[in-house]
Amino acid sequence: MKFLALPALLLCSVTAMASGQNAETYDYSQHLDIAKVIEFEAVPDVCELVTTHMTYEDHQGQRHVLAYQVMGKNCY
């Protein structure tokens, strides 16, 4: 089972590196114009604050990549 998780983690890390190159950093004061979510990264199985990315399309049809902070989902 753990052997299957490694390729998935590698794929997510490559996606994160590609997304992070042109990503806008989200700030809570921002107003986001999200018409359609194209893609978002899964929240990792860690217990710490991590940066993740979402790709979305605004109402003018332009795509944006947004970097934002989330708490990992492995906190018990």
PDB file of N, H, CA, C and O in Angstrom:
ATOM      1  N   MET A   1       0.821  -1.189   0.000  1.00  0.00           N
ATOM      2  CA  MET A   1       0.000   0.000   0.000  1.00  0.00           C
ATOM      3  C   MET A   1       0.865   1.254   0.000  1.00  0.00           C
ATOM      4  O   MET A   1       0.579   2.208  -0.723  1.00  0.00           O
ATOM      5  N   LYS A   2       1.931   1.256   0.814  1.00  0.00           N
ATOM      6  H   LYS A   2       2.165   0.481   1.402  1.00  0.00           H
ATOM      7  CA  LYS A   2       2.810   2.419   0.869  1.00  0.00           C
ATOM      8  C   LYS A   2       3.528   2.634  -0.456  1.00  0.00           C
ATOM      9  O   LYS A   2       3.854   3.766  -0.811  1.00  0.00           O
ATOM     10  N   PHE A   3       3.775   1.549  -1.188  1.00  0.00           N
ATOM     11  H   PHE A   3       3.510   0.629  -0.899  1.00  0.00           H
ATOM     12  CA  PHE A   3       4.445   1.680  -2.476  1.00  0.00           C
ATOM     13  C   PHE A   3       3.562   2.392  -3.488  1.00  0.00           C
ATOM     14  O   PHE A   3       4.070   3.053  -4.395  1.00  0.00           O
ATOM     15  N   LEU A   4       2.257   2.267  -3.346  1.00  0.00           N
ATOM     16  H   LEU A   4       1.845   1.730  -2.609  1.00  0.00           H
ATOM     17  CA  LEU A   4       1.335   2.955  -4.242  1.00  0.00           C
ATOM     18  C   LEU A   4       1.234   4.433  -3.906  1.00  0.00           C
ATOM     19  O   LEU A   4       0.950   5.252  -4.781  1.00  0.00           O
ATOM     20  N   ALA A   5       1.460   4.775  -2.668  1.00  0.00           N
ATOM     21  H   ALA A   5       1.691   4.110  -1.958  1.00  0.00           H
ATOM     22  CA  ALA A   5       1.355   6.177  -2.253  1.00  0.00           C
ATOM     23  C   ALA A   5       2.516   7.010  -2.774  1.00  0.00           C
ATOM     24  O   ALA A   5       2.345   8.201  -3.033  1.00  0.00           O
ATOM     25  N   LEU A   6       3.686   6.416  -2.932  1.00  0.00           N
ATOM     26  H   LEU A   6       3.824   5.448  -2.722  1.00  0.00           H
ATOM     27  CA  LEU A   6       4.855   7.164  -3.378  1.00  0.00           C
ATOM     28  C   LEU A   6       4.668   7.791  -4.755  1.00  0.00           C
ATOM     29  O   LEU A   6       4.949   8.980  -4.906  1.00  0.00           O
ATOM     30  N   PRO A   7       4.202   7.044  -5.781  1.00  0.00           N
ATOM     31  CA  PRO A   7       3.984   7.698  -7.079  1.00  0.00           C
ATOM     32  C   PRO A   7       2.960   8.828  -7.003  1.00  0.00           C
ATOM     33  O   PRO A   7       3.105   9.843  -7.684  1.00  0.00           O
ATOM     34  N   ALA A   8       1.939   8.659  -6.190  1.00  0.00           N
ATOM     35  H   ALA A   8       1.821   7.834  -5.637  1.00  0.00           H
ATOM     36  CA  ALA A   8       0.931   9.713  -6.049  1.00  0.00           C
ATOM     37  C   ALA A   8       1.545  10.954  -5.412  1.00  0.00           C
ATOM     38  O   ALA A   8       1.260  12.072  -5.842  1.00  0.00           O
ATOM     39  N   LEU A   9       2.377  10.773  -4.401  1.00  0.00           N
ATOM     40  H   LEU A   9       2.608   9.865  -4.052  1.00  0.00           H
ATOM     41  CA  LEU A   9       3.036  11.913  -3.759  1.00  0.00           C
ATOM     42  C   LEU A   9       3.992  12.613  -4.715  1.00  0.00           C
ATOM     43  O   LEU A   9       4.075  13.841  -4.731  1.00  0.00           O
ATOM     44  N   LEU A  10       4.709  11.834  -5.506  1.00  0.00           N
ATOM     45  H   LEU A  10       4.642  10.836  -5.493  1.00  0.00           H
ATOM     46  CA  LEU A  10       5.619  12.438  -6.484  1.00  0.00           C
ATOM     47  C   LEU A  10       4.850  13.240  -7.516  1.00  0.00           C
ATOM     48  O   LEU A  10       5.275  14.328  -7.906  1.00  0.00           O
ATOM     49  N   LEU A  11       3.725  12.712  -7.957  1.00  0.00           N
ATOM     50  H   LEU A  11       3.379  11.828  -7.641  1.00  0.00           H
ATOM     51  CA  LEU A  11       2.900  13.432  -8.923  1.00  0.00           C
ATOM     52  C   LEU A  11       2.388  14.733  -8.325  1.00  0.00           C
ATOM     53  O   LEU A  11       2.391  15.765  -8.996  1.00  0.00           O
ATOM     54  N   CYS A  12       1.951  14.697  -7.081  1.00  0.00           N
ATOM     55  H   CYS A  12       1.949  13.859  -6.536  1.00  0.00           H
ATOM     56  CA  CYS A  12       1.474  15.916  -6.419  1.00  0.00           C
ATOM     57  C   CYS A  12       2.588  16.932  -6.260  1.00  0.00           C
ATOM     58  O   CYS A  12       2.358  18.131  -6.412  1.00  0.00           O
ATOM     59  N   SER A  13       3.799  16.468  -5.957  1.00  0.00           N
ATOM     60  H   SER A  13       3.986  15.494  -5.834  1.00  0.00           H
ATOM     61  CA  SER A  13       4.897  17.416  -5.768  1.00  0.00           C
ATOM     62  C   SER A  13       5.293  18.060  -7.085  1.00  0.00           C
ATOM     63  O   SER A  13       5.653  19.237  -7.103  1.00  0.00           O
ATOM     64  N   VAL A  14       5.238  17.319  -8.194  1.00  0.00           N
ATOM     65  H   VAL A  14       4.946  16.363  -8.180  1.00  0.00           H
ATOM     66  CA  VAL A  14       5.523  17.898  -9.507  1.00  0.00           C
ATOM     67  C   VAL A  14       4.454  18.914  -9.863  1.00  0.00           C
ATOM     68  O   VAL A  14       4.769  19.982 -10.386  1.00  0.00           O
ATOM     69  N   THR A  15       3.192  18.600  -9.589  1.00  0.00           N
ATOM     70  H   THR A  15       2.936  17.732  -9.164  1.00  0.00           H
ATOM     71  CA  THR A  15       2.104  19.542  -9.842  1.00  0.00           C
ATOM     72  C   THR A  15       2.283  20.793  -9.001  1.00  0.00           C
ATOM     73  O   THR A  15       2.053  21.903  -9.482  1.00  0.00           O
ATOM     74  N   ALA A  16       2.686  20.628  -7.764  1.00  0.00           N
ATOM     75  H   ALA A  16       2.873  19.727  -7.373  1.00  0.00           H
ATOM     76  CA  ALA A  16       2.883  21.787  -6.884  1.00  0.00           C
ATOM     77  C   ALA A  16       4.006  22.669  -7.388  1.00  0.00           C
ATOM     78  O   ALA A  16       3.898  23.895  -7.350  1.00  0.00           O
ATOM     79  N   MET A  17       5.087  22.057  -7.862  1.00  0.00           N
ATOM     80  H   MET A  17       5.174  21.062  -7.893  1.00  0.00           H
ATOM     81  CA  MET A  17       6.190  22.862  -8.378  1.00  0.00           C
ATOM     82  C   MET A  17       5.761  23.619  -9.616  1.00  0.00           C
ATOM     83  O   MET A  17       6.109  24.789  -9.779  1.00  0.00           O
ATOM     84  N   ALA A  18       5.006  22.967 -10.495  1.00  0.00           N
ATOM     85  H   ALA A  18       4.723  22.018 -10.363  1.00  0.00           H
ATOM     86  CA  ALA A  18       4.545  23.633 -11.708  1.00  0.00           C
ATOM     87  C   ALA A  18       3.556  24.735 -11.378  1.00  0.00           C
ATOM     88  O   ALA A  18       3.608  25.814 -11.969  1.00  0.00           O
ATOM     89  N   SER A  19       2.657  24.478 -10.442  1.00  0.00           N
ATOM     90  H   SER A  19       2.614  23.602  -9.961  1.00  0.00           H
ATOM     91  CA  SER A  19       1.661  25.472 -10.065  1.00  0.00           C
ATOM     92  C   SER A  19       2.282  26.646  -9.331  1.00  0.00           C
ATOM     93  O   SER A  19       1.861  27.789  -9.509  1.00  0.00           O
ATOM     94  N   GLY A  20       3.278  26.368  -8.511  1.00  0.00           N
ATOM     95  H   GLY A  20       3.619  25.439  -8.367  1.00  0.00           H
ATOM     96  CA  GLY A  20       3.864  27.395  -7.677  1.00  0.00           C
ATOM     97  C   GLY A  20       4.652  28.444  -8.434  1.00  0.00           C
ATOM     98  O   GLY A  20       4.924  29.513  -7.887  1.00  0.00           O
ATOM     99  N   GLN A  21       5.029  28.174  -9.675  1.00  0.00           N
ATOM    100  H   GLN A  21       4.808  27.305 -10.119  1.00  0.00           H
ATOM    101  CA  GLN A  21       5.860  29.108 -10.416  1.00  0.00           C
ATOM    102  C   GLN A  21       5.128  30.406 -10.719  1.00  0.00           C
ATOM    103  O   GLN A  21       5.738  31.473 -10.645  1.00  0.00           O
ATOM    104  N   ASN A  22       3.855  30.356 -11.054  1.00  0.00           N
ATOM    105  H   ASN A  22       3.360  29.489 -11.113  1.00  0.00           H
ATOM    106  CA  ASN A  22       3.109  31.547 -11.422  1.00  0.00           C
ATOM    107  C   ASN A  22       1.960  31.819 -10.460  1.00  0.00           C
ATOM    108  O   ASN A  22       1.002  32.504 -10.818  1.00  0.00           O
ATOM    109  N   ALA A  23       2.044  31.305  -9.274  1.00  0.00           N
ATOM    110  H   ALA A  23       2.822  30.748  -8.983  1.00  0.00           H
ATOM    111  CA  ALA A  23       0.919  31.391  -8.345  1.00  0.00           C
ATOM    112  C   ALA A  23       0.849  32.755  -7.665  1.00  0.00           C
ATOM    113  O   ALA A  23       1.865  33.347  -7.301  1.00  0.00           O
ATOM    114  N   GLU A  24      -0.381  33.229  -7.507  1.00  0.00           N
ATOM    115  H   GLU A  24      -1.206  32.748  -7.802  1.00  0.00           H
ATOM    116  CA  GLU A  24      -0.645  34.415  -6.702  1.00  0.00           C
ATOM    117  C   GLU A  24      -0.821  33.928  -5.268  1.00  0.00           C
ATOM    118  O   GLU A  24      -1.481  32.915  -5.038  1.00  0.00           O
ATOM    119  N   THR A  25      -0.246  34.628  -4.312  1.00  0.00           N
ATOM    120  H   THR A  25       0.290  35.451  -4.499  1.00  0.00           H
ATOM    121  CA  THR A  25      -0.403  34.249  -2.911  1.00  0.00           C
ATOM    122  C   THR A  25      -1.685  34.861  -2.374  1.00  0.00           C
ATOM    123  O   THR A  25      -1.889  36.073  -2.444  1.00  0.00           O
ATOM    124  N   TYR A  26      -2.546  34.005  -1.836  1.00  0.00           N
ATOM    125  H   TYR A  26      -2.380  33.021  -1.779  1.00  0.00           H
ATOM    126  CA  TYR A  26      -3.838  34.457  -1.325  1.00  0.00           C
ATOM    127  C   TYR A  26      -3.681  35.204  -0.010  1.00  0.00           C
ATOM    128  O   TYR A  26      -2.891  34.817   0.851  1.00  0.00           O
ATOM    129  N   ASP A  27      -4.435  36.263   0.128  1.00  0.00           N
ATOM    130  H   ASP A  27      -5.076  36.578  -0.572  1.00  0.00           H
ATOM    131  CA  ASP A  27      -4.519  37.055   1.352  1.00  0.00           C
ATOM    132  C   ASP A  27      -6.002  37.159   1.702  1.00  0.00           C
ATOM    133  O   ASP A  27      -6.836  37.323   0.811  1.00  0.00           O
ATOM    134  N   TYR A  28      -6.337  37.066   2.978  1.00  0.00           N
ATOM    135  H   TYR A  28      -5.660  36.932   3.702  1.00  0.00           H
ATOM    136  CA  TYR A  28      -7.743  37.069   3.383  1.00  0.00           C
ATOM    137  C   TYR A  28      -8.491  38.329   2.982  1.00  0.00           C
ATOM    138  O   TYR A  28      -9.720  38.317   2.931  1.00  0.00           O
ATOM    139  N   SER A  29      -7.792  39.402   2.700  1.00  0.00           N
ATOM    140  H   SER A  29      -6.793  39.412   2.742  1.00  0.00           H
ATOM    141  CA  SER A  29      -8.460  40.643   2.305  1.00  0.00           C
ATOM    142  C   SER A  29      -8.813  40.674   0.819  1.00  0.00           C
ATOM    143  O   SER A  29      -9.505  41.588   0.370  1.00  0.00           O
ATOM    144  N   GLN A  30      -8.349  39.690   0.053  1.00  0.00           N
ATOM    145  H   GLN A  30      -7.788  38.947   0.417  1.00  0.00           H
ATOM    146  CA  GLN A  30      -8.604  39.662  -1.387  1.00  0.00           C
ATOM    147  C   GLN A  30     -10.033  39.241  -1.706  1.00  0.00           C
ATOM    148  O   GLN A  30     -10.614  38.390  -1.031  1.00  0.00           O
ATOM    149  N   HIS A  31     -10.585  39.853  -2.743  1.00  0.00           N
ATOM    150  H   HIS A  31     -10.114  40.545  -3.291  1.00  0.00           H
ATOM    151  CA  HIS A  31     -11.861  39.403  -3.298  1.00  0.00           C
ATOM    152  C   HIS A  31     -11.518  38.557  -4.514  1.00  0.00           C
ATOM    153  O   HIS A  31     -10.878  39.044  -5.446  1.00  0.00           O
ATOM    154  N   LEU A  32     -11.932  37.306  -4.515  1.00  0.00           N
ATOM    155  H   LEU A  32     -12.452  36.910  -3.758  1.00  0.00           H
ATOM    156  CA  LEU A  32     -11.624  36.410  -5.625  1.00  0.00           C
ATOM    157  C   LEU A  32     -12.818  36.295  -6.558  1.00  0.00           C
ATOM    158  O   LEU A  32     -13.950  36.117  -6.111  1.00  0.00           O
ATOM    159  N   ASP A  33     -12.562  36.396  -7.844  1.00  0.00           N
ATOM    160  H   ASP A  33     -11.642  36.540  -8.208  1.00  0.00           H
ATOM    161  CA  ASP A  33     -13.588  36.243  -8.873  1.00  0.00           C
ATOM    162  C   ASP A  33     -13.452  34.832  -9.447  1.00  0.00           C
ATOM    163  O   ASP A  33     -12.782  34.637 -10.461  1.00  0.00           O
ATOM    164  N   ILE A  34     -14.079  33.858  -8.807  1.00  0.00           N
ATOM    165  H   ILE A  34     -14.623  34.016  -7.983  1.00  0.00           H
ATOM    166  CA  ILE A  34     -13.961  32.460  -9.223  1.00  0.00           C
ATOM    167  C   ILE A  34     -15.248  32.038  -9.905  1.00  0.00           C
ATOM    168  O   ILE A  34     -16.298  31.939  -9.271  1.00  0.00           O
ATOM    169  N   ALA A  35     -15.157  31.791 -11.204  1.00  0.00           N
ATOM    170  H   ALA A  35     -14.304  31.872 -11.719  1.00  0.00           H
ATOM    171  CA  ALA A  35     -16.303  31.296 -11.951  1.00  0.00           C
ATOM    172  C   ALA A  35     -16.295  29.769 -11.987  1.00  0.00           C
ATOM    173  O   ALA A  35     -17.348  29.132 -11.959  1.00  0.00           O
ATOM    174  N   LYS A  36     -15.083  29.187 -12.051  1.00  0.00           N
ATOM    175  H   LYS A  36     -14.228  29.705 -12.073  1.00  0.00           H
ATOM    176  CA  LYS A  36     -14.977  27.735 -12.175  1.00  0.00           C
ATOM    177  C   LYS A  36     -13.638  27.278 -11.600  1.00  0.00           C
ATOM    178  O   LYS A  36     -12.592  27.833 -11.937  1.00  0.00           O
ATOM    179  N   VAL A  37     -13.673  26.274 -10.740  1.00  0.00           N
ATOM    180  H   VAL A  37     -14.522  25.823 -10.467  1.00  0.00           H
ATOM    181  CA  VAL A  37     -12.440  25.680 -10.221  1.00  0.00           C
ATOM    182  C   VAL A  37     -11.981  24.630 -11.222  1.00  0.00           C
ATOM    183  O   VAL A  37     -12.732  23.718 -11.566  1.00  0.00           O
ATOM    184  N   ILE A  38     -10.750  24.765 -11.683  1.00  0.00           N
ATOM    185  H   ILE A  38     -10.141  25.507 -11.403  1.00  0.00           H
ATOM    186  CA  ILE A  38     -10.192  23.835 -12.666  1.00  0.00           C
ATOM    187  C   ILE A  38      -9.511  22.661 -11.962  1.00  0.00           C
ATOM    188  O   ILE A  38      -9.724  21.501 -12.314  1.00  0.00           O
ATOM    189  N   GLU A  39      -8.689  22.983 -10.963  1.00  0.00           N
ATOM    190  H   GLU A  39      -8.516  23.926 -10.677  1.00  0.00           H
ATOM    191  CA  GLU A  39      -7.915  21.946 -10.283  1.00  0.00           C
ATOM    192  C   GLU A  39      -7.503  22.457  -8.908  1.00  0.00           C
ATOM    193  O   GLU A  39      -7.256  23.649  -8.727  1.00  0.00           O
ATOM    194  N   PHE A  40      -7.430  21.545  -7.941  1.00  0.00           N
ATOM    195  H   PHE A  40      -7.631  20.576  -8.087  1.00  0.00           H
ATOM    196  CA  PHE A  40      -6.854  21.901  -6.648  1.00  0.00           C
ATOM    197  C   PHE A  40      -6.105  20.702  -6.110  1.00  0.00           C
ATOM    198  O   PHE A  40      -6.454  19.551  -6.373  1.00  0.00           O
ATOM    199  N   GLU A  41      -5.070  21.001  -5.354  1.00  0.00           N
ATOM    200  H   GLU A  41      -4.786  21.936  -5.141  1.00  0.00           H
ATOM    201  CA  GLU A  41      -4.238  19.950  -4.786  1.00  0.00           C
ATOM    202  C   GLU A  41      -4.891  19.388  -3.530  1.00  0.00           C
ATOM    203  O   GLU A  41      -5.555  20.103  -2.780  1.00  0.00           O
ATOM    204  N   ALA A  42      -4.691  18.121  -3.323  1.00  0.00           N
ATOM    205  H   ALA A  42      -4.151  17.540  -3.931  1.00  0.00           H
ATOM    206  CA  ALA A  42      -5.208  17.479  -2.113  1.00  0.00           C
ATOM    207  C   ALA A  42      -4.438  17.979  -0.897  1.00  0.00           C
ATOM    208  O   ALA A  42      -3.251  18.292  -0.988  1.00  0.00           O
ATOM    209  N   VAL A  43      -5.114  18.048   0.224  1.00  0.00           N
ATOM    210  H   VAL A  43      -6.078  17.794   0.298  1.00  0.00           H
ATOM    211  CA  VAL A  43      -4.467  18.437   1.479  1.00  0.00           C
ATOM    212  C   VAL A  43      -3.624  17.252   1.940  1.00  0.00           C
ATOM    213  O   VAL A  43      -4.140  16.141   2.055  1.00  0.00           O
ATOM    214  N   PRO A  44      -2.337  17.470   2.207  1.00  0.00           N
ATOM    215  CA  PRO A  44      -1.464  16.353   2.578  1.00  0.00           C
ATOM    216  C   PRO A  44      -1.785  15.775   3.955  1.00  0.00           C
ATOM    217  O   PRO A  44      -2.408  16.427   4.792  1.00  0.00           O
ATOM    218  N   ASP A  45      -1.345  14.538   4.164  1.00  0.00           N
ATOM    219  H   ASP A  45      -0.840  14.008   3.484  1.00  0.00           H
ATOM    220  CA  ASP A  45      -1.545  13.829   5.435  1.00  0.00           C
ATOM    221  C   ASP A  45      -0.437  14.184   6.422  1.00  0.00           C
ATOM    222  O   ASP A  45       0.347  13.324   6.823  1.00  0.00           O
ATOM    223  N   VAL A  46      -0.379  15.437   6.805  1.00  0.00           N
ATOM    224  H   VAL A  46      -1.016  16.136   6.480  1.00  0.00           H
ATOM    225  CA  VAL A  46       0.589  15.908   7.796  1.00  0.00           C
ATOM    226  C   VAL A  46      -0.163  16.714   8.845  1.00  0.00           C
ATOM    227  O   VAL A  46      -1.331  17.054   8.655  1.00  0.00           O
ATOM    228  N   CYS A  47       0.497  17.013   9.934  1.00  0.00           N
ATOM    229  H   CYS A  47       1.446  16.737  10.088  1.00  0.00           H
ATOM    230  CA  CYS A  47      -0.126  17.841  10.968  1.00  0.00           C
ATOM    231  C   CYS A  47       0.682  19.126  11.102  1.00  0.00           C
ATOM    232  O   CYS A  47       1.359  19.352  12.105  1.00  0.00           O
ATOM    233  N   GLU A  48       0.598  19.950  10.088  1.00  0.00           N
ATOM    234  H   GLU A  48       0.048  19.767   9.273  1.00  0.00           H
ATOM    235  CA  GLU A  48       1.280  21.236  10.069  1.00  0.00           C
ATOM    236  C   GLU A  48       0.655  22.117   9.001  1.00  0.00           C
ATOM    237  O   GLU A  48      -0.128  21.650   8.173  1.00  0.00           O
ATOM    238  N   LEU A  49       1.002  23.376   9.027  1.00  0.00           N
ATOM    239  H   LEU A  49       1.638  23.756   9.699  1.00  0.00           H
ATOM    240  CA  LEU A  49       0.517  24.322   8.038  1.00  0.00           C
ATOM    241  C   LEU A  49       1.313  24.136   6.755  1.00  0.00           C
ATOM    242  O   LEU A  49       2.544  24.162   6.777  1.00  0.00           O
ATOM    243  N   VAL A  50       0.616  23.948   5.632  1.00  0.00           N
ATOM    244  H   VAL A  50      -0.383  23.927   5.613  1.00  0.00           H
ATOM    245  CA  VAL A  50       1.282  23.732   4.348  1.00  0.00           C
ATOM    246  C   VAL A  50       0.678  24.653   3.290  1.00  0.00           C
ATOM    247  O   VAL A  50      -0.454  25.117   3.422  1.00  0.00           O
ATOM    248  N   THR A  51       1.446  24.903   2.252  1.00  0.00           N
ATOM    249  H   THR A  51       2.366  24.525   2.145  1.00  0.00           H
ATOM    250  CA  THR A  51       0.966  25.683   1.119  1.00  0.00           C
ATOM    251  C   THR A  51       0.428  24.728   0.072  1.00  0.00           C
ATOM    252  O   THR A  51       1.072  23.733  -0.259  1.00  0.00           O
ATOM    253  N   THR A  52      -0.733  25.025  -0.441  1.00  0.00           N
ATOM    254  H   THR A  52      -1.257  25.834  -0.172  1.00  0.00           H
ATOM    255  CA  THR A  52      -1.331  24.234  -1.509  1.00  0.00           C
ATOM    256  C   THR A  52      -1.792  25.187  -2.605  1.00  0.00           C
ATOM    257  O   THR A  52      -1.757  26.404  -2.422  1.00  0.00           O
ATOM    258  N   HIS A  53      -2.220  24.652  -3.732  1.00  0.00           N
ATOM    259  H   HIS A  53      -2.249  23.663  -3.881  1.00  0.00           H
ATOM    260  CA  HIS A  53      -2.558  25.479  -4.889  1.00  0.00           C
ATOM    261  C   HIS A  53      -3.920  25.118  -5.465  1.00  0.00           C
ATOM    262  O   HIS A  53      -4.367  23.973  -5.398  1.00  0.00           O
ATOM    263  N   MET A  54      -4.557  26.122  -6.027  1.00  0.00           N
ATOM    264  H   MET A  54      -4.194  27.053  -6.082  1.00  0.00           H
ATOM    265  CA  MET A  54      -5.821  25.932  -6.731  1.00  0.00           C
ATOM    266  C   MET A  54      -5.733  26.692  -8.052  1.00  0.00           C
ATOM    267  O   MET A  54      -5.281  27.836  -8.091  1.00  0.00           O
ATOM    268  N   THR A  55      -6.165  26.050  -9.121  1.00  0.00           N
ATOM    269  H   THR A  55      -6.532  25.120  -9.088  1.00  0.00           H
ATOM    270  CA  THR A  55      -6.261  26.705 -10.418  1.00  0.00           C
ATOM    271  C   THR A  55      -7.728  26.975 -10.678  1.00  0.00           C
ATOM    272  O   THR A  55      -8.564  26.079 -10.561  1.00  0.00           O
ATOM    273  N   TYR A  56      -8.036  28.210 -11.031  1.00  0.00           N
ATOM    274  H   TYR A  56      -7.356  28.937 -11.127  1.00  0.00           H
ATOM    275  CA  TYR A  56      -9.429  28.566 -11.280  1.00  0.00           C
ATOM    276  C   TYR A  56      -9.536  29.501 -12.472  1.00  0.00           C
ATOM    277  O   TYR A  56      -8.552  30.091 -12.919  1.00  0.00           O
ATOM    278  N   GLU A  57     -10.752  29.619 -12.972  1.00  0.00           N
ATOM    279  H   GLU A  57     -11.551  29.140 -12.609  1.00  0.00           H
ATOM    280  CA  GLU A  57     -11.054  30.510 -14.090  1.00  0.00           C
ATOM    281  C   GLU A  57     -11.980  31.603 -13.575  1.00  0.00           C
ATOM    282  O   GLU A  57     -12.948  31.325 -12.868  1.00  0.00           O
ATOM    283  N   ASP A  58     -11.675  32.856 -13.935  1.00  0.00           N
ATOM    284  H   ASP A  58     -10.888  33.082 -14.510  1.00  0.00           H
ATOM    285  CA  ASP A  58     -12.539  33.954 -13.503  1.00  0.00           C
ATOM    286  C   ASP A  58     -13.670  34.161 -14.516  1.00  0.00           C
ATOM    287  O   ASP A  58     -13.750  33.443 -15.513  1.00  0.00           O
ATOM    288  N   HIS A  59     -14.535  35.134 -14.261  1.00  0.00           N
ATOM    289  H   HIS A  59     -14.470  35.717 -13.451  1.00  0.00           H
ATOM    290  CA  HIS A  59     -15.693  35.363 -15.128  1.00  0.00           C
ATOM    291  C   HIS A  59     -15.328  35.936 -16.494  1.00  0.00           C
ATOM    292  O   HIS A  59     -16.171  35.983 -17.391  1.00  0.00           O
ATOM    293  N   GLN A  60     -14.081  36.372 -16.660  1.00  0.00           N
ATOM    294  H   GLN A  60     -13.396  36.335 -15.932  1.00  0.00           H
ATOM    295  CA  GLN A  60     -13.619  36.835 -17.970  1.00  0.00           C
ATOM    296  C   GLN A  60     -12.935  35.713 -18.745  1.00  0.00           C
ATOM    297  O   GLN A  60     -12.482  35.922 -19.870  1.00  0.00           O
ATOM    298  N   GLY A  61     -12.857  34.529 -18.151  1.00  0.00           N
ATOM    299  H   GLY A  61     -13.225  34.359 -17.237  1.00  0.00           H
ATOM    300  CA  GLY A  61     -12.268  33.379 -18.822  1.00  0.00           C
ATOM    301  C   GLY A  61     -10.766  33.251 -18.629  1.00  0.00           C
ATOM    302  O   GLY A  61     -10.144  32.397 -19.261  1.00  0.00           O
ATOM    303  N   GLN A  62     -10.164  34.070 -17.776  1.00  0.00           N
ATOM    304  H   GLN A  62     -10.670  34.764 -17.263  1.00  0.00           H
ATOM    305  CA  GLN A  62      -8.728  33.988 -17.532  1.00  0.00           C
ATOM    306  C   GLN A  62      -8.453  32.998 -16.408  1.00  0.00           C
ATOM    307  O   GLN A  62      -9.185  32.937 -15.421  1.00  0.00           O
ATOM    308  N   ARG A  63      -7.376  32.219 -16.577  1.00  0.00           N
ATOM    309  H   ARG A  63      -6.781  32.268 -17.379  1.00  0.00           H
ATOM    310  CA  ARG A  63      -6.991  31.244 -15.555  1.00  0.00           C
ATOM    311  C   ARG A  63      -6.013  31.862 -14.579  1.00  0.00           C
ATOM    312  O   ARG A  63      -5.156  32.666 -14.947  1.00  0.00           O
ATOM    313  N   HIS A  64      -6.163  31.467 -13.324  1.00  0.00           N
ATOM    314  H   HIS A  64      -6.859  30.814 -13.026  1.00  0.00           H
ATOM    315  CA  HIS A  64      -5.292  31.932 -12.252  1.00  0.00           C
ATOM    316  C   HIS A  64      -4.866  30.732 -11.420  1.00  0.00           C
ATOM    317  O   HIS A  64      -5.609  29.760 -11.289  1.00  0.00           O
ATOM    318  N   VAL A  65      -3.665  30.808 -10.859  1.00  0.00           N
ATOM    319  H   VAL A  65      -3.061  31.598 -10.965  1.00  0.00           H
ATOM    320  CA  VAL A  65      -3.195  29.808  -9.903  1.00  0.00           C
ATOM    321  C   VAL A  65      -3.015  30.533  -8.582  1.00  0.00           C
ATOM    322  O   VAL A  65      -2.317  31.544  -8.500  1.00  0.00           O
ATOM    323  N   LEU A  66      -3.646  30.008  -7.561  1.00  0.00           N
ATOM    324  H   LEU A  66      -4.213  29.187  -7.628  1.00  0.00           H
ATOM    325  CA  LEU A  66      -3.658  30.636  -6.249  1.00  0.00           C
ATOM    326  C   LEU A  66      -2.932  29.745  -5.254  1.00  0.00           C
ATOM    327  O   LEU A  66      -3.239  28.558  -5.143  1.00  0.00           O
ATOM    328  N   ALA A  67      -1.976  30.306  -4.534  1.00  0.00           N
ATOM    329  H   ALA A  67      -1.726  31.270  -4.625  1.00  0.00           H
ATOM    330  CA  ALA A  67      -1.284  29.591  -3.460  1.00  0.00           C
ATOM    331  C   ALA A  67      -1.907  30.030  -2.145  1.00  0.00           C
ATOM    332  O   ALA A  67      -2.070  31.225  -1.900  1.00  0.00           O
ATOM    333  N   TYR A  68      -2.254  29.069  -1.298  1.00  0.00           N
ATOM    334  H   TYR A  68      -2.122  28.098  -1.497  1.00  0.00           H
ATOM    335  CA  TYR A  68      -2.869  29.402  -0.019  1.00  0.00           C
ATOM    336  C   TYR A  68      -2.459  28.391   1.041  1.00  0.00           C
ATOM    337  O   TYR A  68      -2.014  27.287   0.725  1.00  0.00           O
ATOM    338  N   GLN A  69      -2.611  28.777   2.292  1.00  0.00           N
ATOM    339  H   GLN A  69      -2.972  29.674   2.549  1.00  0.00           H
ATOM    340  CA  GLN A  69      -2.206  27.951   3.425  1.00  0.00           C
ATOM    341  C   GLN A  69      -3.381  27.124   3.943  1.00  0.00           C
ATOM    342  O   GLN A  69      -4.498  27.625   4.072  1.00  0.00           O
ATOM    343  N   VAL A  70      -3.115  25.854   4.237  1.00  0.00           N
ATOM    344  H   VAL A  70      -2.208  25.446   4.132  1.00  0.00           H
ATOM    345  CA  VAL A  70      -4.107  24.979   4.866  1.00  0.00           C
ATOM    346  C   VAL A  70      -3.420  24.168   5.955  1.00  0.00           C
ATOM    347  O   VAL A  70      -2.203  23.983   5.937  1.00  0.00           O
ATOM    348  N   MET A  71      -4.206  23.695   6.889  1.00  0.00           N
ATOM    349  H   MET A  71      -5.194  23.846   6.904  1.00  0.00           H
ATOM    350  CA  MET A  71      -3.688  22.792   7.913  1.00  0.00           C
ATOM    351  C   MET A  71      -3.802  21.379   7.375  1.00  0.00           C
ATOM    352  O   MET A  71      -4.852  20.997   6.859  1.00  0.00           O
ATOM    353  N   GLY A  72      -2.743  20.602   7.488  1.00  0.00           N
ATOM    354  H   GLY A  72      -1.890  20.912   7.907  1.00  0.00           H
ATOM    355  CA  GLY A  72      -2.766  19.223   7.034  1.00  0.00           C
ATOM    356  C   GLY A  72      -3.876  18.440   7.712  1.00  0.00           C
ATOM    357  O   GLY A  72      -4.369  18.832   8.770  1.00  0.00           O
ATOM    358  N   LYS A  73      -4.265  17.336   7.101  1.00  0.00           N
ATOM    359  H   LYS A  73      -3.865  17.017   6.242  1.00  0.00           H
ATOM    360  CA  LYS A  73      -5.426  16.598   7.614  1.00  0.00           C
ATOM    361  C   LYS A  73      -5.065  15.408   8.499  1.00  0.00           C
ATOM    362  O   LYS A  73      -5.895  14.523   8.708  1.00  0.00           O
ATOM    363  N   ASN A  74      -3.849  15.374   9.018  1.00  0.00           N
ATOM    364  H   ASN A  74      -3.175  16.093   8.848  1.00  0.00           H
ATOM    365  CA  ASN A  74      -3.455  14.239   9.845  1.00  0.00           C
ATOM    366  C   ASN A  74      -3.220  14.654  11.297  1.00  0.00           C
ATOM    367  O   ASN A  74      -2.305  14.149  11.947  1.00  0.00           O
ATOM    368  N   CYS A  75      -4.033  15.559  11.797  1.00  0.00           N
ATOM    369  H   CYS A  75      -4.777  15.969  11.269  1.00  0.00           H
ATOM    370  CA  CYS A  75      -3.924  15.988  13.199  1.00  0.00           C
ATOM    371  C   CYS A  75      -5.007  15.279  14.011  1.00  0.00           C
ATOM    372  O   CYS A  75      -6.196  15.414  13.722  1.00  0.00           O
ATOM    373  N   TYR A  76      -4.596  14.540  15.005  1.00  0.00           N
ATOM    374  H   TYR A  76      -3.630  14.430  15.239  1.00  0.00           H
ATOM    375  CA  TYR A  76      -5.559  13.806  15.831  1.00  0.00           C
ATOM    376  C   TYR A  76      -5.635  14.401  17.197  1.00  0.00           C
ATOM    377  O   TYR A  76      -6.393  13.919  18.038  1.00  0.00           O
TER     378      TYR A  76
END
